[in-house]
């Protein structure tokens, strides 16, 4: 059993989203316990912890796929706790799932066009997003089922960017990808950080990526926050071994 500390909180006047004593789970199985924090606008947040810690459940709760048992989720001053996922997406909260699901029988171009239509974006918006993904430009007419795992992840991320999301939540973006693809994704994330137009929340097990990109690291264990790291030097030297998770 992990010796759990009390929940930590980030309280910032410029928080774009905050959770207040959120408890959530699946039916009678509670997974998250009294989760409270705020995320500053245009920050890059990494959620880390071992399998079963509640990381994916936390993203699903923020994005509306899981309704909390109790607590509140506040986005830009509005209580969105009871809003469905599509309403949250329309408001700017977009969740990219871990399973990399896309429309296999559509081409890369068609997938992007559907996203553009859904979020009232233009052809120019598609072209702007593709500037981040030279590899997708090369595969623009390829059916999605023929894309590699890394290319599918890039397409999902491109769709997320095309949506115009203010908060982009990504579940395990580097999972199962080759080192070269991870480097390409890292480059995209670095570019997005420099543009400073979005808040990005990732669940990520790749500690090297977390050290490189994160402004804030939230450590979960057994459904509770056991640490929040905001100091850049501490993040660059992040050692999850000390948490025994």
For each residue, the residues with C-beta under 8 A, 3 or more apart:
1:
2: 221 222 226 243 244 245
3:
4: 221 222 224 226
5: 8 226 227
6:
7: 33 34 35 36 224 225
8: 5 37 225 226 227 228
9: 36 37 38 228
10: 15 37 38 39 40 216 228 230
11: 15 38
12: 15 38 39 40
13:
14: 40 41
15: 10 11 12 18 38 39 40 41
16: 39 40 41 42 75 76 166 167 199
17: 38 39 62 73 74 75 76 93 167 199
18: 15 36 37 38 39 73 74
19: 22 35 36 37 38 62 71 72 73 74
20: 36 71 72 73 74
21: 34 35 36 70 71 72
22: 19 32 34 35 36 61 68 70 71 72 73
23: 30 32 33 34 35 68 69 70 71
24: 30 31 32 35 57 61 66 67 68 69 71
25: 28 29 30 31 32 57 66 69
26: 29 31 57 66
27:
28: 25
29: 25 26
30: 23 24 25 33 69 223
31: 24 25 26 54 57 223
32: 22 23 24 25 35 54 57 58 61 68 223 224
33: 7 23 30 222 223 224
34: 7 21 22 23 71 224
35: 7 19 21 22 23 24 32 58 71 224 225
36: 7 9 18 19 20 21 22 71 225
37: 8 9 10 18 19 218 225 228
38: 9 10 11 12 15 17 18 19
39: 10 12 15 16 17 18 43 45 167 199 201 216
40: 10 12 14 15 16 43 199 215 216
41: 14 15 16 199
42: 16 196 197 198 199
43: 39 40 199 200 215 216
44: 189 193 199 200 202 213 214 215 216
45: 39 199 200 201 202 214 215 216 217 218
46: 202 203 204 209 210 213 214 216 217 218
47: 55 58 59 201 202 203 204 217 218 220
48: 55 203 204 205 207 210 217 218 219 220 240
49: 53 54 55 219 220 221 245
50: 53 221 245
51:
52:
53: 49 50 220 221 222 223 245
54: 31 32 49 57 58 220 222 223 224
55: 47 48 49 58 59 171 203 220
56: 59 60 98 171 203
57: 24 25 26 31 32 54 60 61 66 223
58: 32 35 47 54 55 61 62 203 220
59: 47 55 56 62 63 95 169 171 201 203
60: 56 57 63 64 65 66 95
61: 22 24 32 57 58 64 65 66 67 68 73
62: 17 19 58 59 73 93 95 169 201
63: 59 60 85 88 89 93 94 95 169
64: 60 61 67 80 83 84 85 87 88 93
65: 60 61 85 95
66: 24 25 26 57 60 61
67: 24 61 64 81 82
68: 22 23 24 32 61 71 73 81
69: 23 24 25 30
70: 21 22 23
71: 19 20 21 22 23 24 34 35 36 68 81
72: 19 20 21 22 79 81
73: 17 18 19 20 22 61 62 68 79 80 81
74: 17 18 19 20 77 78 79 80
75: 16 17 78 80 88 91 93 167
76: 16 17 91
77: 74
78: 74 75
79: 72 73 74 82
80: 64 73 74 75 83 87 88 91 93
81: 67 68 71 72 73
82: 67 79
83: 64 80 87 88 91
84: 64 87 88
85: 63 64 65 88 89 95
86: 89 90
87: 64 80 83 84 90 91
88: 63 64 75 80 83 84 85 91 93
89: 63 85 86 92 93 94 95 163 165
90: 86 87
91: 75 76 80 83 87 88
92: 89 164 165 166 167
93: 17 62 63 64 75 80 88 89 165 166 167 169
94: 63 89 160 163 165 167 168 169
95: 59 60 62 63 65 85 89 169 171
96: 156 157 159 160 168 169 170 171 173
97: 100 101 171
98: 56 171 172 175 203
99:
100: 97 149 152 153 156
101: 97
102: 106 111 144 147 152 155 156
103: 106 110 111 114 144
104: 143 144 145
105: 143 144 145
106: 102 103 110 111 114 143 144
107: 110 111 140 141 142 143 144
108: 111 112 136 139 140 141 142 144 147 155
109: 112 113 140 141
110: 103 106 107 113 114
111: 102 103 106 107 108 114 115 144 155 159
112: 108 109 115 116 126 129 130 155 158 159 162
113: 109 110 116 117 126
114: 103 106 110 111 117 118
115: 111 112 118 119 121 159 162 163
116: 112 113 119 120 121 122 123 125 126 162
117: 113 114 120 121
118: 114 115 163
119: 115 116 162 163 164
120: 116 117
121: 115 116 117 125 126 162 163 164
122: 116 125 126
123: 116 126 127
124: 127 128
125: 116 121 122 128 129 162
126: 112 113 116 121 122 123 129 130 162
127: 123 124 130 131
128: 124 125 131
129: 112 125 126 132 133 158 161 162
130: 112 126 127 133 136 137 140 158
131: 127 128
132: 129 158 161 188 191 192
133: 129 130 136 137 154 157 158 188
134: 137 138
135: 138 139 151 154 184
136: 108 130 133 139 140 151 154 155 158
137: 130 133 134 140
138: 134 135
139: 108 135 136 142 147 151
140: 107 108 109 130 136 137
141: 107 108 109
142: 107 108 139 146 147
143: 104 105 106 107 146 147
144: 102 103 104 105 106 107 108 111 147 152 155
145: 104 105
146: 142 143
147: 102 108 139 142 143 144 151 152 155
148: 151 152 181
149: 100 152 153 176 177 181
150: 153 154 177 178 180 181 182 184 185
151: 135 136 139 147 148 154 155 181
152: 100 102 144 147 148 149 155 156
153: 100 149 150 156 157 173 177 181 185
154: 133 135 136 150 151 157 158 181 184 185 188
155: 102 108 111 112 136 144 147 151 152 158 159
156: 96 100 102 152 153 159 160
157: 96 133 153 154 160 161 170 173 185 188
158: 112 129 130 132 133 136 154 155 161 162
159: 96 111 112 115 155 156 162 163
160: 94 96 156 157 163 165 168 170
161: 129 132 157 158 165 168 192 198
162: 112 115 116 119 121 125 126 129 158 159
163: 89 94 115 118 119 121 159 160
164: 92 119 121
165: 89 92 93 94 160 161 168 198
166: 16 92 93 198 199
167: 16 17 39 75 92 93 94 198 199 200 201
168: 94 96 160 161 165 198 199 200 201
169: 59 62 63 93 94 95 96 200 201 202
170: 96 157 160 173 200 201 202 203
171: 55 56 59 95 96 97 98 202 203
172: 98 175 203 204 205
173: 96 153 157 170 185 202 204
174: 177 182 185 204 205 206 209
175: 98 172 205
176: 149
177: 149 150 153 174 181 182 185
178: 150 181 182
179: 182 183
180: 150 183 184
181: 148 149 150 151 153 154 177 178 184 185
182: 150 174 177 178 179 185 186 206 209
183: 179 180 186 187
184: 135 150 154 180 181 187 188
185: 150 153 154 157 173 174 177 181 182 188 189
186: 182 183 189 190 209 212 213
187: 183 184 190 191
188: 132 133 154 157 184 185 191 192
189: 44 185 186 192 193 200 209 213
190: 186 187 193 194 212 213
191: 132 187 188 194 195
192: 132 161 188 189 195 197 198 200
193: 44 189 190 196 200 213
194: 190 191
195: 191 192 198
196: 42 193
197: 42 192
198: 42 161 165 166 167 168 192 195
199: 16 17 39 40 41 42 43 44 45 166 167 168
200: 43 44 45 167 168 169 170 189 192 193
201: 39 45 47 59 62 167 168 169 170
202: 44 45 46 47 169 170 171 173 213
203: 46 47 48 55 56 58 59 98 170 171 172
204: 46 47 48 172 173 174 209 210
205: 48 172 174 175
206: 174 182 209 210
207: 48 210 211 238 240
208: 211 212
209: 46 174 182 186 189 204 206 212 213
210: 46 48 204 206 207 213 214 217 235 238
211: 207 208 214 235 236 237 238
212: 186 190 208 209
213: 44 46 186 189 190 193 202 209 210
214: 44 45 46 210 211 217 235
215: 40 43 44 45 230 232 235
216: 10 39 40 43 44 45 46 228 229 230
217: 45 46 47 48 210 214 227 228 229 235 238
218: 37 45 46 47 48 225 227 228
219: 48 49 225 226 227 228 229 240 243 245
220: 47 48 49 53 54 55 58 223 224 225 226
221: 2 4 49 50 53 224 226 243 245
222: 2 4 33 53 54
223: 30 31 32 33 53 54 57 220
224: 4 7 32 33 34 35 54 220 221
225: 7 8 35 36 37 218 219 220 228
226: 2 4 5 8 219 220 221 243
227: 5 8 217 218 219 243
228: 8 9 10 37 216 217 218 219 225
229: 216 217 219 234 235 238
230: 10 215 216
231: 234 235
232: 215 235 236
233: 236 237
234: 229 231 237 238
235: 210 211 214 215 217 229 231 232 238
236: 211 232 233
237: 211 233 234
238: 207 210 211 217 229 234 235
239: 242
240: 48 207 219 243 245
241: 244
242: 239
243: 2 219 221 226 227 240
244: 2 241
245: 2 49 50 53 219 221 240
